[in-house]
Amino acid sequence: MNLSKIQSKEIMPGYHGKMVHGETMTWVFWDVEKDAEVPQHNHIHEQIMHVLEGDFEFTVGGKTDIYHRGDVVVIPSNISHGGKALTPCRLMDVFSPAREEYK
């Protein structure tokens, strides 16, 4: 499988993701439009986000920071989080267990 061959899906406005699913995890490569927001939410999935490019304002558990290229954020299960792309961004997320709704 090659990432370039995976069809991108717009999961929410401005968030275009290429999803790779294993039995117990989902790996997502996001292209995010400037000013696109993901509202505060939580889920059972443990999540790790890596900023590949851009500047992303992100709130985890009530604490807001701006993350840049190379930054990694660990989001525990059931912790409120959400954010906004301050610039066009490329992000990578890993979720465990797998995100069935992304399949």
Disulfide bonds with the S-S distance in Angstrom:
none
